[in-house]
Amino acid sequence: MPIRRFGAACLALACALAGPAAAQSDSPALTRDQMRVFLSTAKVVKSRDIGKGVTHPLRLTLTDGPLTHDAAFQSVDERSMFAKLQGAKGPGAEINFVDTYRYNLAAETVATLVGLDGMMPVHVERRWNSRVGSLSWWIDSMMDEGERLRQGLNAPDPQGWNDQMYRMRVFSALVRDTDRNLTNVLITPDWQIRMIDFTRAFRLQAVLPNVKDLPRCDRALFGRLKALDRAALVAAAKGQLTPSEIDALFKRRDLLVAHFERLIAERGEASVLY
């Protein structure tokens, strides 16, 4: 039976990526580096409000002539000592609250280092219309996880689906994403998961919430977690994460490694790593 839920549906960027895809020009498949160049240099020819999400993201259409494609633009960059928040479980509060587009860039940086960059869109930092923000490649998805659950649909490959969900959960714990809700989990037509919206990740708490949701880990991901190098991350995430945020991430990394090593000792490697 495929995993049915992950997290709570709360206020978040829906990015409308689960709706019908915009008309895109026919083009050869691009590498992530080619997407990055396009996002950085292509001309913006159209913009509209996505209409969902508390950060008010925009959907931009870009073209370089031969290629036309859409992107999601987020320029939120808020910090406060104390913030009152509204979530699925009701009102709440957070000390040292941060909601910033820079975390979208940092999430892709960390994902690349642990081999999960394919599970999220390409991001670049770009100035548009006098604002600086993250510009992400538009994902042609057929639905988000919330819609899948509402329709009662199951992936054609339940085991493969579950394996993707486990990877996402481990990554979300690593970057301490407080907003990994159903609308931020996109599903492509071939049933691949794509993660979007990390503007409320990288909290300073060195804890793993909901460890019961971390029963298994991808073997390659586990190896990359153990090998994650601080100097490499500091260099790659320059301008994206503070030293305190990096310190907290590595403390969570250590907790994740210890968690899975404990499970392996209790249950055996074959039941934990896949």
Sequence and secondary structure as in RCSB ss.txt:
>XXXX:A:sequence
MPIRRFGAACLALACALAGPAAAQSDSPALTRDQMRVFLSTAKVVKSRDIGKGVTHPLRLTLTDGPLTHDAAFQS
VDERSMFAKLQGAKGPGAEINFVDTYRYNLAAETVATLVGLDGMMPVHVERRWNSRVGSLSWWIDSMMDEGERLR
QGLNAPDPQGWNDQMYRMRVFSALVRDTDRNLTNVLITPDWQIRMIDFTRAFRLQAVLPNVKDLPRCDRALFGRL
KALDRAALVAAAKGQLTPSEIDALFKRRDLLVAHFERLIAERGEASVLY
>XXXX:A:secstr
      S   S   TTTTS            HHHHHHHHHHSEEEEEEE   STT  EEEEEE SS EEEEEEE 
 EEEEEEEEEEETTEEEEEEEEEEETHHHHHHHHHHHHTT GGGS  EEEEEETTEEEEEEE    SEEHHHHHH
HT   SSHHHHHHHHHHHHHHHHHTT TT  GGGEEE TT  EEE   TT   S    TTGGG S B HHHHHHH
HH  HHHHHHHTTTTS HHHHHHHHHHHHHHHHHHHHHHHHH HHHHB 
